[in-house]
Amino acid sequence: MKKALTNIRKGYGKKLVSIHMWNTWLVLFLALSGLLLVGGFWRELLGEGRVWLKWAHIAFGLVLLIPVIYYLLLAAKHWKRLKGKNGQKANVIFVLALLIGWIVSGVVLWQFRLAGPRAANTALFIHDLLTWVGLPVIIYHSITRVKWLKEPKKRSIVPEPVTSANGASASNDEQKQPGAAHFQQPMYTRRGFIKVAVGAGLAVTLGPTFVRWIGKSFQLPGTADYAANNANTLIPDPIPLANSAPPIGGGAEGNFRVYTVTDIPAFDNSNWSFTIDGLVDKKFTWNWEEFVKLQREVQVSDFHCVTGWSVYKNTWEGLPLSKLLDLAGVKSQAVMVKLYSGDGVYTDSLTLAQARMEDVMVAVMHDGKPIPNQLGGPVRLVTPQMYAYKSVKWLNRIELIDEDHVGYWEQRGYDKDAWLPGANRV
């Protein structure tokens, strides 16, 4: 083992430079791809490509383990060279903590089904925080290292001596140019990387975005008031039941992240209706005034997104899907419930057994208020035992069909089995 470590540490200067190069490019890709994955605009634009980008992000994150582990094998020798250089020691510790934190939290998010919602929620917060903190630091680190190219004395990596023909010790450069003192030059120039990192990193990290993220993460006042920005103008407002206002769940814990595959639609009384049709005994189409008169119920449930975040103790008010099915009457040929979004693009489906679970709800209110259009209102599906891509937003049609239906994200790589760990499956 000792001999193997000795061999690995030979020429450690060049190896550290190479590790630095791989780290910088891997981290840049991971930071930018991660921000693309959560950005609403890019989510719409990428479409199916988002799934491929997600898997590339996971794969590159796992590859990041290689330079980290390799560095740890060289760390003892590097640490000796950093004697008396406390600033550089602090930088090494920070970067290692950043990389290890990214990797560990990323693995939890990758294996979210095994980890469970609460662990995934914590991992997502850590992952995001390290991105917001780490990316600007990496940019600063890269900028400051430009000067180091011109000041070799500050480098902790110096050329390892080689023995000349007459037995004297000299560097490779000194052998080539006798009498000249040269230091090991990096195997790559940082100039190209710095231009990309500074331009892209500053564009996505500076400004009010970070402040808004901090506010929403810690539920600071005014940072998650979606209802105030509701673009829907349907009248009348539904009157909340006693258990909705105040919400019997005590109010939602956590914050929704707004994802959509299209522009967020908005509705008024002239362009909104709700239909249940297909293989039913009686087709129904309600306008808004009629729909809000239907008898609603209240339930408290948690909401889990497949990307790792959760909102707990939501008080939903709406119509149990099973009661809507009973109202319409389901024909014997029907095997699937197809769900349509008012954006005109998104669809998903549930089996009849799933649709009849007692907590599957066609929701109209959240915590005693109308559901805003950012969160899928005026009407959205709620499926507490499943990840939220089954909880179709802007729901405006339910069709009973006699064949299987593969939903929008299932077509693009998501599992058709959207059950949560420990769910009461049917």
matplotlib code that plots the C-alpha trace (Angstrom):
import matplotlib.pyplot as plt

x = [0.0, 2.8, 4.6, 1.4, 0.9, 4.6, 4.0, 0.8, 2.5, 5.3, 5.1, 2.4, 2.8, 1.6, -1.1, -2.4, -2.6, -4.5, -6.9, -7.5, -8.4, -10.8, -12.4, -13.0, -14.7, -16.7, -17.9, -18.8, -20.9, -22.6, -23.4, -24.8, -26.7, -28.2, -29.4, -30.9, -32.7, -34.6, -35.2, -38.7, -37.8, -35.2, -37.6, -40.1, -37.4, -35.6, -38.7, -37.5, -33.9, -34.3, -34.4, -31.1, -29.6, -30.7, -28.9, -25.8, -25.8, -26.0, -23.2, -20.9, -21.6, -20.4, -17.4, -16.5, -15.7, -12.6, -10.5, -11.7, -10.5, -7.3, -6.6, -7.1, -4.3, -2.0, -3.2, -0.5, 2.3, 0.4, -0.3, 3.4, 4.0, 1.4, 3.2, 2.9, 0.3, -2.9, -4.9, -4.2, -4.9, -8.3, -9.0, -8.3, -10.5, -13.3, -13.2, -13.0, -16.0, -17.9, -17.2, -18.0, -21.1, -22.3, -21.5, -23.2, -26.4, -26.5, -26.4, -29.3, -31.3, -30.3, -31.6, -34.6, -36.9, -34.6, -33.8, -37.4, -39.0, -37.6, -34.0, -34.4, -35.8, -32.8, -30.4, -31.9, -31.6, -27.9, -27.3, -28.8, -27.0, -23.6, -24.3, -25.2, -22.2, -19.7, -20.1, -19.2, -16.3, -15.0, -15.3, -13.4, -10.8, -10.3, -10.0, -7.4, -5.4, -4.7, -2.1, -0.5, 0.5, 2.8, 4.0, 5.4, 6.8, 3.2, 2.5, 2.6, 3.3, 6.9, 8.7, 10.2, 13.9, 15.5, 19.1, 21.3, 24.1, 26.7, 24.7, 23.4, 19.8, 17.9, 14.4, 13.4, 13.3, 16.7, 18.1, 16.8, 17.9, 21.0, 21.3, 17.6, 15.2, 11.8, 8.8, 6.3, 3.7, 0.1, -0.8, -3.6, -4.3, -7.1, -8.0, -10.6, -12.2, -12.2, -14.1, -16.8, -17.0, -17.1, -19.7, -22.0, -21.6, -22.1, -25.2, -26.9, -25.7, -25.8, -28.9, -32.1, -32.4, -30.3, -32.1, -35.5, -34.2, -33.0, -36.4, -38.4, -36.2, -36.6, -40.2, -39.5, -42.6, -43.6, -41.4, -44.0, -47.2, -48.3, -52.0, -51.1, -49.9, -52.8, -53.5, -56.8, -59.9, -62.7, -65.7, -67.2, -64.4, -65.2, -66.3, -64.0, -65.4, -64.8, -61.9, -60.1, -60.1, -58.2, -56.6, -56.9, -53.4, -52.0, -50.7, -48.3, -44.8, -42.3, -42.5, -43.6, -41.2, -43.0, -42.4, -44.2, -43.8, -45.5, -46.2, -48.3, -51.9, -54.5, -58.2, -61.4, -65.1, -65.2, -62.4, -62.7, -64.9, -64.5, -65.5, -65.8, -66.5, -65.4, -66.7, -69.2, -73.0, -73.5, -71.1, -70.8, -69.4, -69.5, -68.7, -67.0, -70.2, -71.6, -68.4, -67.9, -71.4, -70.5, -70.1, -66.5, -64.5, -61.3, -58.1, -54.6, -51.7, -48.1, -46.9, -43.8, -42.0, -39.8, -37.0, -36.6, -38.6, -41.7, -44.4, -45.9, -49.4, -51.2, -54.9, -56.7, -60.4, -62.1, -64.0, -62.8, -62.1, -64.0, -67.2, -66.9, -66.5, -69.6, -71.5, -70.8, -71.0, -68.1, -68.8, -67.5, -65.1, -63.2, -59.8, -58.0, -58.6, -56.9, -56.3, -55.9, -54.2, -55.6, -52.2, -53.2, -50.1, -49.7, -51.6, -51.3, -53.4, -54.4, -55.8, -59.4, -58.2, -55.7, -58.3, -60.7, -58.2, -59.8, -57.2, -57.1, -58.8, -59.7, -58.7, -60.0, -58.5, -55.2, -55.0, -58.3, -57.5, -58.2, -55.2, -53.3, -52.4, -48.7, -49.5, -51.9, -55.2, -58.0, -58.3, -55.6, -55.3, -53.8, -52.3, -50.7, -49.5, -47.6, -45.0, -46.4, -46.1, -49.3, -50.9, -52.0, -52.1, -54.8, -57.0, -60.0, -60.9, -61.2, -61.7, -62.5, -60.7, -60.4, -56.6, -53.4, -52.1, -48.5, -48.3, -46.1, -43.2, -43.5, -42.9, -39.8, -38.2, -40.1, -41.3, -44.9, -44.8, -45.0, -45.6, -43.9, -41.8, -44.2, -47.3, -50.6, -50.6, -53.6]
y = [0.0, 2.4, 1.6, 2.2, 5.6, 6.5, 5.7, 7.7, 10.8, 10.8, 13.9, 15.2, 18.8, 18.0, 15.8, 18.5, 20.9, 18.3, 17.7, 21.4, 21.5, 18.7, 20.1, 23.5, 22.2, 19.6, 22.1, 24.7, 22.1, 21.0, 24.5, 25.7, 22.5, 22.5, 26.1, 25.2, 22.2, 24.4, 27.4, 27.7, 29.2, 26.5, 23.8, 24.9, 25.3, 22.0, 19.8, 16.2, 17.3, 18.2, 14.4, 13.9, 17.0, 15.6, 12.3, 14.1, 16.2, 13.0, 11.3, 14.3, 14.6, 11.0, 11.6, 14.4, 11.8, 10.7, 14.0, 14.4, 10.9, 11.3, 14.6, 12.9, 10.5, 13.4, 15.6, 14.7, 15.8, 18.9, 19.9, 19.8, 22.3, 24.6, 25.0, 28.6, 29.4, 29.6, 31.3, 28.5, 25.9, 27.5, 27.5, 23.8, 23.0, 25.1, 23.6, 20.0, 20.7, 22.3, 19.3, 16.7, 18.5, 18.7, 15.0, 13.7, 15.8, 15.0, 11.3, 11.7, 13.5, 10.9, 8.2, 10.2, 7.2, 5.4, 8.5, 9.6, 13.1, 14.8, 13.7, 14.8, 18.1, 18.8, 17.6, 19.9, 22.9, 22.0, 21.4, 24.8, 26.6, 25.2, 26.2, 29.8, 30.1, 28.0, 29.3, 33.0, 31.8, 29.6, 32.6, 34.8, 32.0, 31.8, 35.6, 35.9, 33.0, 35.0, 37.0, 33.8, 33.0, 36.0, 35.4, 31.9, 32.4, 32.3, 28.9, 25.9, 23.6, 23.8, 21.6, 18.4, 18.2, 15.7, 14.6, 15.8, 13.7, 15.1, 14.3, 17.9, 18.4, 20.7, 21.2, 20.1, 23.8, 24.4, 21.6, 23.1, 26.6, 26.4, 29.3, 30.3, 29.7, 28.6, 27.2, 24.6, 26.1, 24.9, 22.2, 24.5, 28.2, 29.4, 32.4, 30.5, 29.0, 32.3, 34.1, 31.4, 31.1, 34.8, 35.6, 32.7, 32.6, 36.3, 36.3, 33.6, 34.4, 38.1, 40.2, 39.6, 35.9, 34.8, 37.1, 35.7, 32.1, 32.8, 34.4, 31.5, 28.9, 30.4, 31.5, 35.2, 37.5, 38.5, 36.0, 33.3, 35.3, 33.6, 34.6, 38.3, 37.7, 35.4, 36.2, 34.3, 36.6, 34.1, 35.3, 34.6, 33.5, 30.2, 30.6, 28.5, 25.9, 26.3, 23.8, 25.8, 29.2, 29.1, 26.0, 23.0, 21.9, 25.1, 26.5, 24.9, 24.3, 24.9, 26.6, 25.5, 25.7, 26.8, 24.4, 24.3, 22.9, 25.9, 29.5, 29.8, 30.2, 32.5, 32.1, 34.1, 33.3, 33.4, 30.9, 28.4, 25.3, 21.8, 18.6, 15.0, 12.8, 9.7, 6.3, 7.7, 7.3, 11.1, 13.8, 17.0, 20.4, 23.1, 26.8, 28.4, 29.6, 26.1, 24.4, 26.3, 25.3, 21.7, 20.2, 20.3, 18.7, 19.5, 17.4, 17.9, 16.3, 16.7, 17.5, 16.0, 16.8, 14.3, 16.8, 16.6, 19.4, 19.0, 21.2, 19.8, 20.1, 21.6, 22.2, 21.5, 22.1, 20.5, 17.5, 14.0, 12.5, 9.4, 11.4, 13.1, 9.6, 8.4, 11.5, 10.8, 7.0, 4.9, 2.4, -1.1, -0.7, 2.1, 1.2, 4.5, 8.1, 10.6, 14.1, 17.2, 20.4, 23.8, 24.7, 22.5, 20.4, 18.4, 15.2, 12.3, 9.4, 7.2, 3.8, 3.6, 2.1, 5.0, 7.6, 6.2, 6.6, 8.6, 11.4, 12.0, 15.4, 17.9, 20.9, 24.4, 26.1, 25.9, 27.0, 28.8, 30.8, 30.2, 28.3, 30.9, 30.3, 29.9, 26.9, 25.3, 27.1, 27.7, 23.8, 21.2, 17.6, 16.5, 13.0, 12.8, 9.2, 10.0, 12.4, 15.7, 15.2, 13.2, 16.2, 17.9, 21.7, 23.8, 20.7, 21.3, 17.9, 14.3, 11.6, 7.9, 5.7, 2.0, 1.9, 2.9, 6.5, 7.5, 11.0, 14.0, 13.4, 9.6, 9.9, 11.9, 9.4, 9.7, 6.5, 5.7, 4.4, 7.7, 6.1, 7.7, 5.5, 3.9, 5.0, 3.2, 1.6, 0.2]
z = [0.0, 0.9, -2.3, -4.3, -2.6, -3.4, -7.0, -7.1, -5.6, -8.1, -10.2, -7.9, -9.1, -12.6, -11.2, -8.9, -11.9, -13.8, -10.9, -10.7, -14.4, -14.2, -11.1, -12.6, -15.8, -14.0, -11.4, -14.1, -16.0, -12.8, -11.6, -14.9, -15.7, -12.2, -12.7, -16.1, -14.6, -12.0, -14.2, -15.4, -18.8, -19.5, -18.3, -20.9, -23.7, -23.0, -23.0, -23.4, -23.3, -19.7, -18.8, -20.7, -19.0, -15.6, -16.2, -17.6, -14.4, -12.2, -14.3, -14.1, -10.4, -9.9, -12.2, -9.8, -7.2, -9.2, -8.9, -5.3, -4.3, -6.4, -4.6, -1.2, -2.1, -2.8, 0.0, 2.6, 0.3, -0.8, 2.8, 3.6, 0.8, 2.2, 5.5, 6.6, 3.9, 5.9, 3.2, 0.8, 3.4, 4.1, 0.4, 0.1, 3.0, 1.7, -1.8, -0.4, 1.8, -1.1, -3.4, -0.8, 0.2, -3.4, -4.0, -0.9, -1.2, -4.9, -4.2, -1.8, -4.5, -7.1, -4.8, -3.5, -3.5, -1.0, 1.0, 1.5, 1.2, 4.3, 3.6, -0.1, 0.9, 3.2, 0.6, -2.0, 0.3, 0.9, -2.8, -3.7, -0.9, -1.9, -5.5, -4.6, -2.3, -4.2, -7.7, -6.9, -4.8, -7.7, -10.0, -7.6, -7.1, -10.9, -11.3, -8.5, -9.9, -13.2, -11.3, -10.1, -13.7, -13.5, -9.9, -9.8, -6.2, -4.9, -6.2, -3.9, -6.9, -8.1, -10.5, -9.0, -9.4, -11.8, -11.7, -14.6, -16.3, -13.9, -10.8, -10.2, -9.4, -11.8, -13.1, -16.6, -17.7, -16.1, -18.1, -21.3, -20.4, -18.1, -15.6, -15.8, -13.0, -14.3, -12.5, -13.5, -15.8, -15.7, -18.3, -19.5, -19.5, -17.3, -19.5, -21.5, -18.5, -16.6, -19.5, -19.5, -15.7, -15.1, -17.8, -17.1, -13.3, -12.7, -14.9, -12.8, -9.3, -8.9, -8.5, -6.5, -7.3, -4.4, -2.0, -3.2, -2.8, 0.8, 1.6, 0.3, 1.9, 5.3, 4.7, 5.3, 5.0, 1.5, -0.3, -1.1, -1.5, -4.7, -4.2, -4.4, -8.0, -9.1, -12.7, -12.7, -12.6, -12.1, -10.2, -7.7, -5.4, -3.8, -0.1, 2.1, 4.4, 8.1, 8.1, 5.3, 6.9, 9.1, 7.7, 9.9, 8.8, 10.4, 7.1, 4.6, 5.7, 2.9, -0.5, -3.9, -6.8, -9.9, -12.8, -16.1, -19.6, -21.2, -20.3, -17.2, -18.4, -16.8, -16.9, -16.6, -16.7, -20.5, -21.2, -18.4, -18.1, -16.5, -18.3, -17.4, -20.4, -22.3, -21.2, -18.7, -18.3, -18.2, -19.5, -17.5, -18.5, -15.8, -16.1, -13.1, -11.4, -11.6, -10.5, -7.3, -6.2, -6.1, -2.6, -1.6, 1.2, 3.1, 3.6, 4.9, 3.1, 2.1, -1.4, -2.8, -6.0, -7.8, -8.0, -4.2, -2.6, -0.4, 1.1, 4.3, 5.9, 3.0, 3.6, 0.4, -0.3, -3.3, -4.7, -4.2, -7.6, -6.7, -6.1, -9.5, -11.1, -9.3, -10.4, -14.0, -13.8, -15.1, -17.9, -17.6, -20.5, -18.8, -17.4, -17.2, -16.1, -18.5, -17.0, -19.2, -18.3, -19.4, -20.9, -23.8, -23.6, -20.4, -19.7, -17.3, -16.1, -13.2, -13.1, -11.9, -8.6, -8.1, -9.0, -6.3, -3.5, -0.8, -0.8, -4.6, -4.9, -7.6, -5.5, -5.7, -2.6, -0.7, 2.9, 2.6, -0.5, -4.2, -5.8, -7.9, -11.5, -10.6, -8.5, -11.0, -10.2, -10.5, -10.3, -9.9, -9.0, -5.7, -5.4, -1.9, -2.3, -5.5, -6.7, -8.0, -11.7, -11.4, -9.7, -13.0, -12.8, -14.5, -14.6, -16.9, -18.3, -17.1, -19.7, -19.0, -21.6, -22.4, -22.9, -21.2, -21.5, -21.0, -19.6, -20.7, -18.4, -18.5, -22.3, -21.5, -19.0, -15.8, -14.1, -14.7, -11.1, -9.2, -5.8, -2.8, -0.5, 2.0, 0.0, 0.5, -2.9, -4.6]

ax = plt.figure().add_subplot(projection="3d")
ax.plot(x, y, z, "-o")
ax.set_aspect("equal")
plt.show()
